[in-house]
Amino acid sequence: MGVPGIVVDDAAEAVVAAWVRWQVEQRGLNELTAHGRSYPVRQFLAWRAAGSKPPLDRLDPVELSDFVISESARLSPGSTR
């Protein structure tokens, strides 16, 4: 279940699917809600791929922070809540 305009590879889609499963199983969200909230996950994974980042198993907090800052710079204050 992809989001138009964001293309990620099969490995990244597996991460999105795992995130959705976690949202459903651990947080109690219904599947439709979890899928709807997966858009930022796909954005992050596409951002990583475009920047030739190392594999996800080498993800660090600085990289996640860089993504959040880059996204917040392009969004209005009200949409970042």
Secondary structure, DSSP 4 states (H G I P E B T S, - for coil): -PPTT----HHHHHHHHHHHHHHHHHH---HHHHHHTTHHHHHHHHHHHHTTPPPGGG--HHHHHHHHHHHHHHS-GGGG-
